[in-house]
Amino acid sequence: MNRGKSSDETLIEMDRTGWSGGEENNGFHASSAKETLQLENAESMLSVVSECTSAVSVCSSHSSVIVCEQCEREHTEPQQHLTSFKGIWRKRALFLKCRSRVDKQQQSKDSVYFRDGIRRIDFILSYIDDKDGEKKQDRRKEFEANLQKVGLELETEDKSESEDGRTYFLKIHVPWEVLATYADVLKIKVPFKANDIPDKKDVPLSWLCTPYRLPEHVMQPEPDYFTATFDKSKTDFFLIEDKETFFPPSTRNRIVYYILSRCPYSKEDKDKKGIKRLLNNGTYAAAFPLHDCRYWTRSRDANCESERYSLYKYWARFSSFYKEQPLNLIRKYYGEKIGIYFAWLGFYTEMLSYAAVVGLLCFIYGVATFDENVWSKEICNDTIGGQIVMCPLCDKKCGYWKLSTTCSSSWQSYLFDNTATVFFAIFMGIWVTLFLEFWKRRQARLEYEWDLVDFEEEQQQLQLRPEYETKCTHRRLNRVTQEMEPYLPLTSKCARSVLSGATVLFWISLIIACIIGVIAYRLAVFAAFASIMKDSPTNKLDVVGTLITPQFATSVTASCINFVIIMILNFLYERVAIKITDMEVPKTHVEYENKLTVKMFLFQFVNYYSSCFYVAFFKGKFVGYPGDYAYMFGKWRNEECEPGGCLIELTTQLVIVMVGKQVWGNIQEALVPWLRNWWVSRSARNHPESLYSRWEQDHDLQTFSQLGLFYEYLEMVIQFGFITLFVASFPLAPLLALMNNILEVRVDAWKFTTQFRRPVAAKAHSIGAWDEILNMIAVFSVVTNAFIVSFTSDMIPRLVYKYAYHLGTESTMEGYINNSLSIFNISEIPVENRPEEGENPDWFYSSNITTCRYRDYRYPPGHEKQYTHTMQFWHILAAKLAFIIIMEHVVFVVKFFVAWLIPDVPSDVKARTKREHYLIQEYLHDYELEKLKIQLSQNGPNIEPCTCPATAATSVKLEVFSDCLS
């Protein structure tokens, strides 16, 4: 079937290195422009030349030997026959070059096929031929020759055909013979029978989901089949209708990349191999598979799938934010590894909706019960809070202040610090378990549907990282395969691991040092803010004036500084983590990603969460009391929490870091690639398809790095930590995460579809090491939320007061504020702690004030145990510890019960898997039996009895013919 130009329009294809001297133009050597030619003479030779060239192209596939009739009559080899026309071709080179220009204007180059219109382009390599790049030319020549030895077919687009006039494009096609060989090596599963198990589609009220559904041809781009591992010797066992389309483009480019990664490029040193090294040393500029069409319109070629257009239309548009994702089409186009990421992201977003609804209800409860906040009313009351004089919050620069100045922050704190907080903390502990357990079921279903049931990471051991094979010069016998394999000596491995661990510890220590610096800033600047705001000049500001206090100003500015430090350290450490992971020389790609994941997450965990941990568990806990304050480094007095507690400050810290990270991440993900692509393709944006070829369009896009998905997972896992570890302080965190993720899915889809080159397809049956990290965060979140409710929130002290220390006969909160504040004699405050002249407000001097209050449970002056903790303090501490133990045990028991109750694999998936295994055995048995019957019928009575003894049987080891495999 002709998909492009007809045979008589096909340009002559030759190896660029076939000629010596002169200008290279798609394999032709052009003499001077003075050599004119007649049109009729050129056309008379063109058909002969095209016929012979086509035969040479077919010969290069290693699958068969075909020669043209002209060669056969003259008893010559095709190459010799072509050489005989060398002189004639030189005279006609100029005409053919002009002919190619005309064809370029008439025929669209927005195609994914070779010039013959039949062979599909499976991969593209681009390079710029430097004048002083002889070594690069030699490497390319050897590399391409080795690729042809393996069986790949190559075609070069000359630099004169490119937009910039400098870039060569090498098109690679993998023929059926090579596909079948490596599909056998890589254990790729292919269909052998249509699935005969009916789907359970009778879902109650399914019509309600109709607005969220996508068309069936988008959701199910391929029929459902039973599959088995491909076997090259049993091709007639599988459902092969067309060999050219049997393997999808994603599988084809994965096979090509497997070969490119292991192909040597040096005759002297066979260890020098792989496209990665050639890209790093500049031999090639880029290596990528092609998108099948432009994203905003279908391909003009009816034989092209135009799957990129379907993905953009139904998935990547922001107007489709409420629609389901076409996961099967994503997997078919990009491969299982990217498909599993979007499946996880979509499932995570879906589960977030439930947490967001419950969190919103808890916030609404806080708003609805706003007027029941007795303690805030007491703080704001002029006769209660307005008469309570508080001790200075810092030395010398801070004066005495009235409790009523914290009225606004007290009301704000109640929105998040109420009875619903305890319920939400427990709910989130159970929600995390449900999310992880249901994801296991979803993942198991995807493993079956995407033919990953028998996929084991051990299979990837065959696919050693080329860097590992190159750097490991030692060899040893593999006890399983009985073959020599490269390995890293134990001493070298230990030394690299120690150096790597020391580097990670150094950077984590650097983060802690920066956090201590931020804490020092908070302690130092608080006194300055308190001095500036002592006359409350901010009260003149409309709306927000009463909200700005020294504590608020210190918290916001410190959070912003901390966020900037986080971003800077994150930028630097990413490069360090990659370097030290490369230094460790991991054996496989899976091991490399796992090592990098652990390093990056440990760093990010400390980097993003340390400031929240400080506010939640350290601020206000080691303050001391007037006359005996605790100091940091003996210089700065430790911070105190407001009378309403530190929870509102933890909320502020969480919102700034979490929202700031999400906004910055979306800017980086969407705006930066778009600007780069706009700048690169600014000169070619208005060119029609006939001038702007498919490979040039993709070449101008951004490269999706091998670690691209790693950063996507990292971003979401950090967010997962924010909404689970500290969610008790901010019930609206899941709602913010949900809004971000709805946007994130479409931003990522838009990036993949429009801004990035098509990534090389890769297999993965799970989210890898991230699964264990999520489980670790889930367990840790139960502990952190229990501690936040107990020690950061004022929930436990209020409950103890209400039921044990309340005034009168009824359990009420009246008198709680007065009960929670201790008394100190002003005359006993040391001189170095007293406010300087002019720091106290005017009202302090106009009245006789002898005592001040501070937040603690201590005996008043004059008591025999003055300034020591009261019994109520120990009761509250016991209640806090009891709450932590009870909450942890309740949540963990429910978690383990839910995990036990929900099976990891759905029952219908188990049934389908067993059915598939049974059919594979049955069909293979019938296939072998039928094959034996045919052999017996063909041989008939001529079969000789076997006289060889059984012990003489020897096993025959089949090897894959490939110069690119070590």
VENFEN-V29417 format. One record per residue. N is the residue number from 1. RES is the residue in one small letter. SS is DSSP state (H for helix, E for strand, C for the rest). OMEGA is omega in whole degrees, 0 to 359 (999 if undefined). Layout:
N/RES/SS/OMEGA ; N/RES/SS/OMEGA
This chain:
1/m/C/182 ; 2/n/C/182 ; 3/r/C/185 ; 4/g/C/182 ; 5/k/C/174 ; 6/s/C/187 ; 7/s/H/181 ; 8/d/H/177 ; 9/e/H/185 ; 10/t/C/179 ; 11/l/C/180 ; 12/i/C/183 ; 13/e/C/179 ; 14/m/C/173 ; 15/d/C/181 ; 16/r/H/183 ; 17/t/H/183 ; 18/g/H/181 ; 19/w/C/179 ; 20/s/C/178 ; 21/g/C/177 ; 22/g/C/183 ; 23/e/E/180 ; 24/e/E/178 ; 25/n/E/179 ; 26/n/C/177 ; 27/g/C/179 ; 28/f/E/178 ; 29/h/E/182 ; 30/a/E/172 ; 31/s/C/184 ; 32/s/C/182 ; 33/a/C/180 ; 34/k/C/182 ; 35/e/C/179 ; 36/t/C/182 ; 37/l/C/180 ; 38/q/C/184 ; 39/l/H/183 ; 40/e/H/178 ; 41/n/H/180 ; 42/a/H/182 ; 43/e/H/179 ; 44/s/H/180 ; 45/m/H/189 ; 46/l/H/182 ; 47/s/H/179 ; 48/v/H/181 ; 49/v/H/181 ; 50/s/H/180 ; 51/e/H/181 ; 52/c/H/180 ; 53/t/H/178 ; 54/s/H/178 ; 55/a/H/178 ; 56/v/H/180 ; 57/s/H/179 ; 58/v/H/179 ; 59/c/H/184 ; 60/s/C/182 ; 61/s/C/179 ; 62/h/C/183 ; 63/s/C/180 ; 64/s/C/179 ; 65/v/C/181 ; 66/i/C/177 ; 67/v/C/179 ; 68/c/C/183 ; 69/e/H/179 ; 70/q/H/180 ; 71/c/H/185 ; 72/e/H/179 ; 73/r/H/183 ; 74/e/H/179 ; 75/h/C/179 ; 76/t/C/174 ; 77/e/C/180 ; 78/p/H/182 ; 79/q/H/178 ; 80/q/H/179 ; 81/h/H/178 ; 82/l/H/180 ; 83/t/H/181 ; 84/s/H/179 ; 85/f/C/187 ; 86/k/H/181 ; 87/g/H/180 ; 88/i/H/181 ; 89/w/H/180 ; 90/r/H/182 ; 91/k/H/184 ; 92/r/H/184 ; 93/a/H/182 ; 94/l/H/179 ; 95/f/H/181 ; 96/l/H/177 ; 97/k/H/178 ; 98/c/H/179 ; 99/r/H/179 ; 100/s/H/178 ; 101/r/H/180 ; 102/v/H/179 ; 103/d/H/182 ; 104/k/H/180 ; 105/q/H/186 ; 106/q/H/186 ; 107/q/C/179 ; 108/s/C/177 ; 109/k/C/177 ; 110/d/C/186 ; 111/s/C/179 ; 112/v/C/181 ; 113/y/E/173 ; 114/f/C/180 ; 115/r/C/179 ; 116/d/C/179 ; 117/g/C/183 ; 118/i/C/183 ; 119/r/C/183 ; 120/r/E/175 ; 121/i/C/182 ; 122/d/C/181 ; 123/f/E/180 ; 124/i/E/169 ; 125/l/E/179 ; 126/s/E/178 ; 127/y/E/175 ; 128/i/E/184 ; 129/d/C/180 ; 130/d/C/179 ; 131/k/C/182 ; 132/d/C/185 ; 133/g/C/180 ; 134/e/H/179 ; 135/k/H/179 ; 136/k/H/178 ; 137/q/H/179 ; 138/d/H/179 ; 139/r/H/179 ; 140/r/H/181 ; 141/k/H/180 ; 142/e/H/181 ; 143/f/H/181 ; 144/e/H/176 ; 145/a/H/178 ; 146/n/H/176 ; 147/l/H/178 ; 148/q/H/176 ; 149/k/H/179 ; 150/v/H/180 ; 151/g/C/178 ; 152/l/E/179 ; 153/e/E/187 ; 154/l/E/175 ; 155/e/E/186 ; 156/t/E/171 ; 157/e/E/184 ; 158/d/C/181 ; 159/k/H/179 ; 160/s/H/179 ; 161/e/H/183 ; 162/s/C/184 ; 163/e/C/183 ; 164/d/C/181 ; 165/g/C/183 ; 166/r/C/190 ; 167/t/E/171 ; 168/y/E/176 ; 169/f/E/178 ; 170/l/E/181 ; 171/k/E/184 ; 172/i/E/175 ; 173/h/E/178 ; 174/v/E/182 ; 175/p/C/185 ; 176/w/H/184 ; 177/e/H/179 ; 178/v/H/177 ; 179/l/H/182 ; 180/a/H/181 ; 181/t/H/185 ; 182/y/H/171 ; 183/a/H/176 ; 184/d/H/180 ; 185/v/H/184 ; 186/l/C/177 ; 187/k/C/180 ; 188/i/C/180 ; 189/k/E/181 ; 190/v/E/184 ; 191/p/E/174 ; 192/f/E/179 ; 193/k/E/177 ; 194/a/E/180 ; 195/n/C/183 ; 196/d/C/178 ; 197/i/C/182 ; 198/p/C/178 ; 199/d/C/176 ; 200/k/C/184 ; 201/k/C/180 ; 202/d/C/179 ; 203/v/C/180 ; 204/p/C/177 ; 205/l/C/181 ; 206/s/H/180 ; 207/w/H/179 ; 208/l/H/182 ; 209/c/H/183 ; 210/t/H/180 ; 211/p/H/182 ; 212/y/H/185 ; 213/r/C/173 ; 214/l/C/178 ; 215/p/C/185 ; 216/e/H/182 ; 217/h/H/176 ; 218/v/H/180 ; 219/m/H/181 ; 220/q/C/183 ; 221/p/C/181 ; 222/e/C/175 ; 223/p/C/181 ; 224/d/C/182 ; 225/y/E/162 ; 226/f/E/185 ; 227/t/E/177 ; 228/a/E/180 ; 229/t/E/184 ; 230/f/C/177 ; 231/d/C/184 ; 232/k/H/182 ; 233/s/H/182 ; 234/k/H/184 ; 235/t/H/180 ; 236/d/H/177 ; 237/f/H/186 ; 238/f/C/183 ; 239/l/C/182 ; 240/i/C/177 ; 241/e/C/180 ; 242/d/C/183 ; 243/k/H/182 ; 244/e/H/183 ; 245/t/H/183 ; 246/f/H/176 ; 247/f/C/180 ; 248/p/C/181 ; 249/p/H/180 ; 250/s/H/177 ; 251/t/H/180 ; 252/r/H/182 ; 253/n/H/175 ; 254/r/H/178 ; 255/i/H/180 ; 256/v/H/181 ; 257/y/H/176 ; 258/y/H/179 ; 259/i/H/181 ; 260/l/H/183 ; 261/s/C/185 ; 262/r/C/183 ; 263/c/C/179 ; 264/p/E/179 ; 265/y/C/180 ; 266/s/C/177 ; 267/k/C/184 ; 268/e/C/186 ; 269/d/C/181 ; 270/k/C/178 ; 271/d/C/176 ; 272/k/C/184 ; 273/k/E/174 ; 274/g/C/181 ; 275/i/H/180 ; 276/k/H/180 ; 277/r/H/178 ; 278/l/H/176 ; 279/l/H/181 ; 280/n/H/182 ; 281/n/C/173 ; 282/g/C/178 ; 283/t/C/172 ; 284/y/C/181 ; 285/a/C/182 ; 286/a/E/176 ; 287/a/E/185 ; 288/f/E/169 ; 289/p/E/185 ; 290/l/C/162 ; 291/h/C/186 ; 292/d/C/178 ; 293/c/C/170 ; 294/r/C/189 ; 295/y/C/185 ; 296/w/C/180 ; 297/t/C/178 ; 298/r/C/177 ; 299/s/C/177 ; 300/r/C/180 ; 301/d/C/182 ; 302/a/C/181 ; 303/n/C/179 ; 304/c/C/188 ; 305/e/C/183 ; 306/s/C/181 ; 307/e/H/178 ; 308/r/H/178 ; 309/y/H/179 ; 310/s/H/179 ; 311/l/H/179 ; 312/y/H/185 ; 313/k/H/187 ; 314/y/H/189 ; 315/w/H/190 ; 316/a/H/179 ; 317/r/C/181 ; 318/f/H/177 ; 319/s/H/180 ; 320/s/H/187 ; 321/f/C/182 ; 322/y/C/182 ; 323/k/C/173 ; 324/e/C/181 ; 325/q/C/176 ; 326/p/C/189 ; 327/l/H/181 ; 328/n/H/177 ; 329/l/H/176 ; 330/i/H/180 ; 331/r/H/181 ; 332/k/H/185 ; 333/y/H/186 ; 334/y/H/182 ; 335/g/C/187 ; 336/e/H/185 ; 337/k/H/177 ; 338/i/H/178 ; 339/g/H/182 ; 340/i/H/177 ; 341/y/H/181 ; 342/f/H/174 ; 343/a/H/178 ; 344/w/H/181 ; 345/l/H/178 ; 346/g/H/180 ; 347/f/H/178 ; 348/y/H/178 ; 349/t/H/178 ; 350/e/H/180 ; 351/m/H/178 ; 352/l/H/182 ; 353/s/H/179 ; 354/y/H/178 ; 355/a/H/180 ; 356/a/H/179 ; 357/v/H/180 ; 358/v/H/178 ; 359/g/H/178 ; 360/l/H/178 ; 361/l/H/178 ; 362/c/H/178 ; 363/f/H/178 ; 364/i/H/177 ; 365/y/H/178 ; 366/g/H/178 ; 367/v/H/183 ; 368/a/H/182 ; 369/t/C/183 ; 370/f/H/184 ; 371/d/H/180 ; 372/e/H/182 ; 373/n/C/185 ; 374/v/H/185 ; 375/w/H/176 ; 376/s/H/176 ; 377/k/H/179 ; 378/e/H/179 ; 379/i/H/183 ; 380/c/H/181 ; 381/n/C/182 ; 382/d/C/181 ; 383/t/C/178 ; 384/i/C/179 ; 385/g/H/181 ; 386/g/H/181 ; 387/q/H/181 ; 388/i/C/179 ; 389/v/E/182 ; 390/m/E/178 ; 391/c/C/180 ; 392/p/C/181 ; 393/l/C/176 ; 394/c/C/183 ; 395/d/C/170 ; 396/k/C/186 ; 397/k/C/182 ; 398/c/C/179 ; 399/g/C/176 ; 400/y/C/185 ; 401/w/E/181 ; 402/k/E/183 ; 403/l/H/183 ; 404/s/H/178 ; 405/t/H/178 ; 406/t/H/183 ; 407/c/H/184 ; 408/s/H/181 ; 409/s/H/178 ; 410/s/H/177 ; 411/w/H/179 ; 412/q/H/182 ; 413/s/H/182 ; 414/y/H/180 ; 415/l/H/182 ; 416/f/H/183 ; 417/d/C/179 ; 418/n/C/184 ; 419/t/H/181 ; 420/a/H/180 ; 421/t/H/180 ; 422/v/H/179 ; 423/f/H/183 ; 424/f/H/178 ; 425/a/H/178 ; 426/i/H/179 ; 427/f/H/182 ; 428/m/H/175 ; 429/g/H/178 ; 430/i/H/180 ; 431/w/H/179 ; 432/v/H/180 ; 433/t/H/179 ; 434/l/H/179 ; 435/f/H/182 ; 436/l/H/181 ; 437/e/H/179 ; 438/f/H/175 ; 439/w/H/177 ; 440/k/H/178 ; 441/r/H/178 ; 442/r/H/179 ; 443/q/H/178 ; 444/a/H/179 ; 445/r/H/178 ; 446/l/H/178 ; 447/e/H/179 ; 448/y/H/184 ; 449/e/H/182 ; 450/w/C/175 ; 451/d/C/180 ; 452/l/C/185 ; 453/v/C/182 ; 454/d/C/180 ; 455/f/C/179 ; 456/e/C/178 ; 457/e/H/180 ; 458/e/H/178 ; 459/q/H/180 ; 460/q/H/178 ; 461/q/H/175 ; 462/l/H/184 ; 463/q/C/177 ; 464/l/E/176 ; 465/r/C/179 ; 466/p/H/178 ; 467/e/H/178 ; 468/y/H/180 ; 469/e/H/182 ; 470/t/H/186 ; 471/k/H/180 ; 472/c/C/183 ; 473/t/C/179 ; 474/h/E/179 ; 475/r/E/175 ; 476/r/E/184 ; 477/l/E/174 ; 478/n/C/185 ; 479/r/C/181 ; 480/v/C/184 ; 481/t/C/183 ; 482/q/C/177 ; 483/e/C/177 ; 484/m/E/181 ; 485/e/E/178 ; 486/p/E/177 ; 487/y/E/179 ; 488/l/C/181 ; 489/p/C/184 ; 490/l/H/180 ; 491/t/H/179 ; 492/s/H/180 ; 493/k/H/180 ; 494/c/H/180 ; 495/a/H/179 ; 496/r/H/180 ; 497/s/H/179 ; 498/v/H/179 ; 499/l/H/179 ; 500/s/H/179 ; 501/g/H/179 ; 502/a/H/179 ; 503/t/H/179 ; 504/v/H/179 ; 505/l/H/179 ; 506/f/H/182 ; 507/w/H/176 ; 508/i/H/176 ; 509/s/H/178 ; 510/l/H/177 ; 511/i/H/181 ; 512/i/H/178 ; 513/a/H/178 ; 514/c/H/179 ; 515/i/H/177 ; 516/i/H/177 ; 517/g/H/178 ; 518/v/H/178 ; 519/i/H/177 ; 520/a/H/176 ; 521/y/H/180 ; 522/r/H/182 ; 523/l/H/184 ; 524/a/H/187 ; 525/v/H/180 ; 526/f/H/179 ; 527/a/H/180 ; 528/a/H/178 ; 529/f/H/180 ; 530/a/H/180 ; 531/s/H/181 ; 532/i/H/187 ; 533/m/C/185 ; 534/k/C/178 ; 535/d/C/178 ; 536/s/C/178 ; 537/p/H/181 ; 538/t/H/179 ; 539/n/H/180 ; 540/k/H/179 ; 541/l/C/179 ; 542/d/C/174 ; 543/v/C/189 ; 544/v/C/186 ; 545/g/H/182 ; 546/t/H/182 ; 547/l/H/185 ; 548/i/C/177 ; 549/t/C/176 ; 550/p/H/179 ; 551/q/H/181 ; 552/f/H/180 ; 553/a/H/179 ; 554/t/H/182 ; 555/s/H/183 ; 556/v/H/181 ; 557/t/H/178 ; 558/a/H/179 ; 559/s/H/179 ; 560/c/H/177 ; 561/i/H/179 ; 562/n/H/179 ; 563/f/H/178 ; 564/v/H/178 ; 565/i/H/179 ; 566/i/H/182 ; 567/m/H/181 ; 568/i/H/180 ; 569/l/H/179 ; 570/n/H/180 ; 571/f/H/182 ; 572/l/H/187 ; 573/y/H/179 ; 574/e/H/181 ; 575/r/H/178 ; 576/v/H/181 ; 577/a/H/179 ; 578/i/H/180 ; 579/k/H/184 ; 580/i/H/175 ; 581/t/H/174 ; 582/d/H/181 ; 583/m/H/180 ; 584/e/H/179 ; 585/v/C/176 ; 586/p/C/188 ; 587/k/C/183 ; 588/t/E/178 ; 589/h/H/179 ; 590/v/H/179 ; 591/e/H/179 ; 592/y/H/182 ; 593/e/H/179 ; 594/n/H/179 ; 595/k/H/180 ; 596/l/H/179 ; 597/t/H/181 ; 598/v/H/181 ; 599/k/H/184 ; 600/m/H/183 ; 601/f/H/177 ; 602/l/H/180 ; 603/f/H/182 ; 604/q/H/179 ; 605/f/H/179 ; 606/v/H/185 ; 607/n/H/185 ; 608/y/H/189 ; 609/y/H/186 ; 610/s/H/180 ; 611/s/H/177 ; 612/c/H/177 ; 613/f/H/180 ; 614/y/H/182 ; 615/v/H/185 ; 616/a/H/192 ; 617/f/H/183 ; 618/f/C/183 ; 619/k/C/177 ; 620/g/C/183 ; 621/k/C/183 ; 622/f/C/186 ; 623/v/C/189 ; 624/g/E/179 ; 625/y/E/182 ; 626/p/C/183 ; 627/g/C/180 ; 628/d/E/180 ; 629/y/E/175 ; 630/a/C/184 ; 631/y/E/175 ; 632/m/E/183 ; 633/f/C/180 ; 634/g/C/185 ; 635/k/C/185 ; 636/w/E/179 ; 637/r/E/182 ; 638/n/C/183 ; 639/e/C/174 ; 640/e/C/172 ; 641/c/C/175 ; 642/e/C/177 ; 643/p/C/177 ; 644/g/C/179 ; 645/g/C/182 ; 646/c/C/186 ; 647/l/H/181 ; 648/i/H/177 ; 649/e/H/175 ; 650/l/H/177 ; 651/t/H/179 ; 652/t/H/180 ; 653/q/H/182 ; 654/l/H/182 ; 655/v/H/183 ; 656/i/H/183 ; 657/v/H/183 ; 658/m/H/181 ; 659/v/H/179 ; 660/g/H/179 ; 661/k/H/182 ; 662/q/H/179 ; 663/v/H/180 ; 664/w/H/179 ; 665/g/H/179 ; 666/n/H/177 ; 667/i/H/179 ; 668/q/H/186 ; 669/e/H/187 ; 670/a/H/188 ; 671/l/H/184 ; 672/v/H/177 ; 673/p/H/181 ; 674/w/H/180 ; 675/l/H/179 ; 676/r/H/179 ; 677/n/H/178 ; 678/w/H/181 ; 679/w/H/182 ; 680/v/H/187 ; 681/s/C/185 ; 682/r/C/182 ; 683/s/C/185 ; 684/a/C/186 ; 685/r/C/185 ; 686/n/C/182 ; 687/h/C/177 ; 688/p/C/182 ; 689/e/C/183 ; 690/s/C/180 ; 691/l/C/187 ; 692/y/C/190 ; 693/s/C/181 ; 694/r/H/181 ; 695/w/H/176 ; 696/e/H/177 ; 697/q/H/180 ; 698/d/H/179 ; 699/h/H/181 ; 700/d/C/179 ; 701/l/C/179 ; 702/q/E/178 ; 703/t/C/174 ; 704/f/C/187 ; 705/s/C/179 ; 706/q/C/180 ; 707/l/C/181 ; 708/g/H/179 ; 709/l/H/179 ; 710/f/H/181 ; 711/y/H/177 ; 712/e/H/177 ; 713/y/H/183 ; 714/l/H/179 ; 715/e/H/182 ; 716/m/H/180 ; 717/v/H/175 ; 718/i/H/176 ; 719/q/H/178 ; 720/f/H/177 ; 721/g/H/179 ; 722/f/H/186 ; 723/i/H/178 ; 724/t/H/184 ; 725/l/H/186 ; 726/f/C/187 ; 727/v/H/179 ; 728/a/H/180 ; 729/s/H/184 ; 730/f/C/182 ; 731/p/C/179 ; 732/l/C/180 ; 733/a/H/177 ; 734/p/H/179 ; 735/l/H/177 ; 736/l/H/179 ; 737/a/H/179 ; 738/l/H/179 ; 739/m/H/178 ; 740/n/H/185 ; 741/n/H/174 ; 742/i/H/176 ; 743/l/H/183 ; 744/e/H/180 ; 745/v/H/183 ; 746/r/H/176 ; 747/v/H/178 ; 748/d/H/178 ; 749/a/H/179 ; 750/w/H/178 ; 751/k/H/183 ; 752/f/H/187 ; 753/t/H/189 ; 754/t/H/190 ; 755/q/H/184 ; 756/f/E/168 ; 757/r/C/180 ; 758/r/E/180 ; 759/p/C/174 ; 760/v/C/182 ; 761/a/C/179 ; 762/a/C/179 ; 763/k/C/173 ; 764/a/C/182 ; 765/h/C/180 ; 766/s/C/178 ; 767/i/C/172 ; 768/g/C/184 ; 769/a/H/180 ; 770/w/H/179 ; 771/d/H/179 ; 772/e/H/179 ; 773/i/H/178 ; 774/l/H/177 ; 775/n/H/178 ; 776/m/H/178 ; 777/i/H/181 ; 778/a/H/179 ; 779/v/H/182 ; 780/f/H/183 ; 781/s/H/178 ; 782/v/H/181 ; 783/v/H/183 ; 784/t/H/181 ; 785/n/H/176 ; 786/a/H/179 ; 787/f/H/179 ; 788/i/H/179 ; 789/v/H/185 ; 790/s/H/191 ; 791/f/H/180 ; 792/t/H/177 ; 793/s/C/175 ; 794/d/C/184 ; 795/m/H/184 ; 796/i/H/177 ; 797/p/H/179 ; 798/r/H/180 ; 799/l/H/179 ; 800/v/H/179 ; 801/y/H/185 ; 802/k/H/187 ; 803/y/H/183 ; 804/a/H/187 ; 805/y/H/183 ; 806/h/C/177 ; 807/l/C/177 ; 808/g/C/185 ; 809/t/C/181 ; 810/e/C/179 ; 811/s/C/178 ; 812/t/C/181 ; 813/m/C/178 ; 814/e/C/181 ; 815/g/C/182 ; 816/y/H/183 ; 817/i/H/180 ; 818/n/H/181 ; 819/n/H/185 ; 820/s/H/181 ; 821/l/E/178 ; 822/s/E/184 ; 823/i/E/176 ; 824/f/E/180 ; 825/n/E/184 ; 826/i/H/182 ; 827/s/H/181 ; 828/e/H/178 ; 829/i/C/180 ; 830/p/C/183 ; 831/v/H/183 ; 832/e/H/179 ; 833/n/H/185 ; 834/r/C/178 ; 835/p/C/177 ; 836/e/C/178 ; 837/e/C/179 ; 838/g/C/181 ; 839/e/C/180 ; 840/n/C/178 ; 841/p/C/184 ; 842/d/H/182 ; 843/w/H/181 ; 844/f/H/182 ; 845/y/H/183 ; 846/s/C/180 ; 847/s/C/181 ; 848/n/C/182 ; 849/i/C/183 ; 850/t/C/181 ; 851/t/E/173 ; 852/c/E/184 ; 853/r/E/177 ; 854/y/E/188 ; 855/r/E/178 ; 856/d/C/177 ; 857/y/C/181 ; 858/r/E/180 ; 859/y/C/182 ; 860/p/C/177 ; 861/p/C/182 ; 862/g/C/177 ; 863/h/C/181 ; 864/e/C/177 ; 865/k/C/186 ; 866/q/C/177 ; 867/y/C/170 ; 868/t/C/184 ; 869/h/E/178 ; 870/t/C/177 ; 871/m/H/179 ; 872/q/H/177 ; 873/f/H/181 ; 874/w/H/175 ; 875/h/H/179 ; 876/i/H/179 ; 877/l/H/179 ; 878/a/H/179 ; 879/a/H/178 ; 880/k/H/180 ; 881/l/H/179 ; 882/a/H/179 ; 883/f/H/180 ; 884/i/H/182 ; 885/i/H/182 ; 886/i/H/181 ; 887/m/H/180 ; 888/e/H/182 ; 889/h/H/179 ; 890/v/H/182 ; 891/v/H/180 ; 892/f/H/178 ; 893/v/H/178 ; 894/v/H/179 ; 895/k/H/182 ; 896/f/H/178 ; 897/f/H/179 ; 898/v/H/179 ; 899/a/H/178 ; 900/w/H/185 ; 901/l/H/185 ; 902/i/C/178 ; 903/p/C/182 ; 904/d/C/183 ; 905/v/C/178 ; 906/p/C/184 ; 907/s/H/181 ; 908/d/H/176 ; 909/v/H/176 ; 910/k/H/181 ; 911/a/H/180 ; 912/r/H/179 ; 913/t/H/178 ; 914/k/H/179 ; 915/r/H/181 ; 916/e/H/178 ; 917/h/H/179 ; 918/y/H/181 ; 919/l/H/179 ; 920/i/H/179 ; 921/q/H/182 ; 922/e/H/182 ; 923/y/H/177 ; 924/l/H/178 ; 925/h/H/180 ; 926/d/H/180 ; 927/y/H/180 ; 928/e/H/179 ; 929/l/H/179 ; 930/e/H/179 ; 931/k/H/179 ; 932/l/H/179 ; 933/k/H/179 ; 934/i/H/179 ; 935/q/H/180 ; 936/l/H/180 ; 937/s/H/179 ; 938/q/H/182 ; 939/n/H/178 ; 940/g/H/184 ; 941/p/H/184 ; 942/n/H/181 ; 943/i/C/178 ; 944/e/C/179 ; 945/p/C/181 ; 946/c/C/180 ; 947/t/C/183 ; 948/c/C/176 ; 949/p/C/183 ; 950/a/H/183 ; 951/t/H/182 ; 952/a/H/181 ; 953/a/C/180 ; 954/t/C/180 ; 955/s/C/179 ; 956/v/C/182 ; 957/k/C/180 ; 958/l/C/179 ; 959/e/C/177 ; 960/v/C/179 ; 961/f/C/179 ; 962/s/C/176 ; 963/d/C/184 ; 964/c/C/179 ; 965/l/C/181 ; 966/s/C/999
